[in-house]
Amino acid sequence: MFSKQAKSNKTPARIEPLPTPMAAAPAEAARRAPPKVASLLSADLTIEGSVTGEGELQIDGVVKGDVRVGRLTVGETGHVEGSVYAEAVEVRGRVVGAITSKQVRLYGTSYVDGDITHEQLAMETGAFFQGRSLKFQRPAAAPAPAPAPHPEQLAIAKSSI
């Protein structure tokens, strides 16, 4: 019923080496790029001057100056004295100055004293906001230019004068 074969005609399995990361296609390597990590200004830091960048920033300390970043989070201990410009802004702490952003979210612990220019604004109960809420004004589509009159119409208009 069961018998052991004396010889096996099978060839040994071949082990293929894994491709090295350098051999990966550039598009594939771009997809595997590590996620960007937010920069953090801790609670014991005070910066006097402007902060500029393209990435994400969380402020738990104090910034006395303008802040221009891709995405901004002001933590509960964070304080900004100056204008804020970002794609998205979340405020849990204090901002004294204007905020200009596509999306603004004010949490219940937030204190904002200044105008907010936005596309979307969300406020939780308990948030303090003193200033104006200004919705972005999308530029109106330019009116289409009137078509040029046909030469025959010009001739008729001139003859009737």
Secondary structure, 3 states (H helix, E strand, C coil): CCCCCCCCCCCCCCCCCCCCHHHCCHHHHHHCCCCCCCEEECCCCEEECCEECCCEEEECCEEECCEECCEEEECCCCEEECCEEEEEEEECCEEECCEEEEEEEECCCCEEECCEEECEEEECCCCEEECCEEECCCCCCCCCCCCCCCHHHHHHHHHCC
